[in-house]
């Protein structure tokens, strides 16, 4: 056995073992999904009517409870700032305050300097990236971006506090058919396969399982989130964990629509 063979053989064996383990995990996940959701998941994550509300939804939902923390704040902002119907207008509004934190405190009732900085970072990224697309509206340009972007693109943002899960949820809010590997999704996958998984592993396994089952990825994500976060299948939008504003969601007419 020469030196090259000795060096490359362990790597080849390791890759084969990894592929076998992945296939085994995928089969376990598929079996769990079929058991957990006997009927075809059909729920859809909801989107807001204008891009800035989608961005607020995404950023405010990071590590916070959706129903009690995120949604009431987005609704309140929409009701008090109906003229903010584009990303540029939202960024201009933020810039009227001494700091992004002051905007967040006043407009969102949220005192978190790092999260305020994340919001500005996401806005600047989307304002720039949409110029690569030719849609007639901001929504159409961002929808095209969301559908063409890849999960690994999140690394290009280099926005502190905004990782793969947030990036994937942002894509979903603009219509992408994908999955966001948040805490609930990762725990579901980990329980199914019998060991801890990273966010990238959970995403890859769900992509394979969804394709095998013929289930839309966003519907699959929505169903898992509903079960894990609420104890019911097919509940409202994703990405959650902690925080509060009131014990019940804000009342009033729906300000969102389900994408087709």
Beta strands, then each sheet from edge to edge (+ up, - down):
strand 1: 46-48
strand 2: 256-258
sheet 1: 1+ 2-
end
